[in-house]
Amino acid sequence: MELRQIRYFVRIVELGSMSRAALELDLVQSALSQQISRLESELSTRLLQRSSKGVVPTEAGLAFFREAQLILRHAEQAARAAQQARLSGSVSVGLAPTTAAVLGIPLLRAMRARYPDVRLHLVESMSGHVTTMLNARQLDLAVLFNTDPGRRWSMMPLLEEKLYFIRARNALKGKPPAHVRTASLKDEPLIMPTGGHGLRSALDAVFGRARIQPLVVAEIDSLSMLMDAVEAGLGGSLQPWAAVSRYSDADGRFALSELVDPLARRRNVLCSLSDDELSPAALATRVVLADCARELVRSGRWVGASLLD
């Protein structure tokens, strides 16, 4: 017995006509008649009787009609309850400062639109600290750059970012080059994050491949302070475009040259606790976060990023 057959039967009885019911239900009359015949076969009894005045229910049909009306009301109520039910709870998400600069607000907006009763707790911190918090189960989700396959995490590759040599615009004479090679940075004073974070590991790999010892003049584990130091002309830095995305006048403040090296990429991976440890709200947030990141890349709003398969 199917819900649509019950709905067809009720409408036929209400209208007292097979042809009128078929017209209203947008069905061929023969198809409607076939559905009623299947319903009668399922119940092993005749429900409708044709007369000169149309179609009327049999005694069994009348009894079934009363219960069928109740079934349809319950089905409609169940559908409304499902549509009105809202996912709720609290979900904690860890983002590195560069990632938060691009993804944070779009994620908040998307979650507000899709799941208004889910309270999002965003934590912005250097990636090494975010990793520690995820390991300690202080976070449900995190976007990370260095991932250990041995960890009991659920991991979803998101995107890959180009790296740029970023300097203060007012410290340059002339137009900066569109591209630079690692070898040309040998004697450039650099301001870098410390070694416990994902970006520094990627940069160390780039310099190691080029067999160059970078001239690191300062190590700063704060994106805002690091970019202040760059703008002050104290050195350049190697960062993804996201590092300058918070500045509405970034073109006037900074000069970016893409670093040309096969390893000059930062891989972003969406990591979470194992699926069986995540709440329904956290599972939903993971989907929304991935959707947001992909949309930012596809729309060109995440400059220098490309999606990973």
Secondary structure, DSSP 4 states (H G I P E B T S, - for coil): --HHHHHHHHHHHHHT-HHHHHHHTT--HHHHHHHHHHHHHHHTS--EEEETTEEEE-HHHHHHHHHHHHHHHHHHHHHHHHHH----EEEEEEE-HHHHHHHHHHHHHHHHHH-TTEEEEEEE--HHHHHHHHHTTS-SEEEESS--TTSSEEEEEEEEEE-EEEEEGGG-SSPPPSEEEGGGGTTSEEEE--TTSHHHHHHHHHHHHHT---EEEEE-S-HHHHHHHHHTTS-BEEE-GGGGTT-TTHHHHEEEEEEE-TT-EEEEEEEEE-GGGS-HHHHHHHHHHHHHHHHHHHTT-STTEEE--
